[in-house]
Amino acid sequence: MVAELIRPQLDAGRIVVCDRYTDSTLAYQGYGLGLPVDVLRDLSATATGGLVPDLTFLFDVPAEVGLRRTAVRQLSAAGTDRIEARGLAFHQRVYQGYLELATAEPERWRRIPGELSIEAAHAAVVDQLRILFREV
């Protein structure tokens, strides 16, 4: 994905937005499943050629709240996916992993409180993007 899609767009001077990247691997496989985070970090760096986002948003939703939201969504959908089907303890580890990742690199991460309305969360993201683009 990096070599074929992301890097060429960046090289062309374009902005790239991803909904997930290597931090998700660290949170879900590392913190959630218990695989060695340092090994996953090294593998991710190799796979991406060391490409790290300039800005990462953490939509801060505790595991319990997130699982309740997916349960409501599933009432009108096809059912639970394999990640959502994992227990609360797994999702709590993932959540804690994201918090640790954000704490370790505060200059890159921006926390968006999960209790905000969709409109307020959108406005918070736009504000952070405006700040980033003023700095570039």
Secondary structure by P-SEA (a helix, b strand, c coil): ccccccaaaaaabbbbbbcccaaaaaaaccccccccaaaaaaaaaaaaccccccccccccccaaaaaaaaaaaacccccccccccccaaaaaaaaaaaaaaaaacccccccccccccaaaaaaaaaaaaaaaaaac
